[in-house]
Amino acid sequence: MFAILSAGIAPAIALLSFFYLKDKFTEPIPLILRTFILGALLVFPLMFIQYVFNAEFLGNHPFLQSFLIIALTEEFFKWFIFFYVIYNHSEFDAHYDGIVYAVSISLGFATLENILYLLANGIEHAFSRALFPVSSHALFGVIMGYYFGKAKMNGIHKKRNLTLAFILPFLLHGTYNYMLNVIESNWLILLIPFMIGLWFIALRRVKIANEPHPDFIFQQEKEQV
């Protein structure tokens, strides 16, 4: 049991630490823990919702299963928690903060989901789960948080960026699941390039979000005059 818990939690701690330490102005640990726990608590209602969809025979088609039942529900509720818990919080005061909190929510969800999967299927899946499902949730969180941060720091195109904070993770998550559902054998042929591309996109957004915001630079220049 301890081994499964350790294997289930370790990837999330490593990924969250990686993105947290890239923040130039670190966020309060209690708030990160709060968002992590809220993300984890999403697992149970989403399991019920997805069970109902599947019970109504809506999950037989791979496309509906991948995009509607899994990606849409999971990314929408992560987006919802961020918007109502973090978006107007006083600690959310920089572009990169959006990435930290969105990754925390996503990894909270991925961690509990991972533990439950390992309990049901065995610890031998721990490595592949860390490389693919847990990492992908973190990277979807990076993209979600990037656009939340953009919406918060730049009033122009606010609604568009808030929409992109949901739409892009949803489409990427659905594509990831669809590849797993449709390609039963040799799925790594597509999934590995997909993950490499996802890492590239996410790290590019990490770099952009860490660049000083023009309004912040302007304010500094005014104070120095």
Steps between C-alpha positions, in 0.01 A plus 500: 500500500777743595685420176190574292435827683862604453500406132169679451603824669869529400449606134263779602741630764786500248298677230341752736843579650643548151239756397486661846875564511488669159286775652707814564271595789392183676136452597377419854520128572161488685320632192679253275403216736142625498481495121672161490241355740211656309635342182520162673142530627381536142575134439194367684222711340663455160511123547126511567425727202709286266334185634155647424606591146635151443190340652287689248705342219659831405849363544501231234639725231873579545454864397219563748686311771821695443368852447157521663511261794863541610663813361199733514396414855851494649632817338178693559497429874870582533429826315199564726699456821775730376255770393300506824780433750814656353419745223396788730733403786746768613792256464431460130694812400739382227471318169700197616284461812226365275726213396593414860140480620361325191775240519424453870130437430582265211757303699267470797251333269767289327649383831182354648402356163846343476484347848158348432626359168808346663289348778277337239764396246830463686815699567667366183314775309651778713775599255279524190233684700757755613631554147166535327173563693649693794739702283229576245268636771780728619563625146130559436512702822792708370302596191186573701691713750686686226176632351347571841810706578476676166134585566582632849804708407371637170148639484501483120334184365417386854202289397695341217784401733260364761340291227839378374587401860229236466487421127868422440547260796169336409605441137846376596359272771240362262764435234719320754213274608385440143845369403487255791146385417544457125853364475497186710847386394810708426334801668844623607581583137257791518498569872875563541514773228178645644654523848824648367299765315290564811811552712640737240179707493474504880863601562470773239203641689687470829777715353258762363300517825820562698592801290425834670161643408521835311274672755730385781808631320324833435409531869860431604627767261253753642617426854862550402438842341 
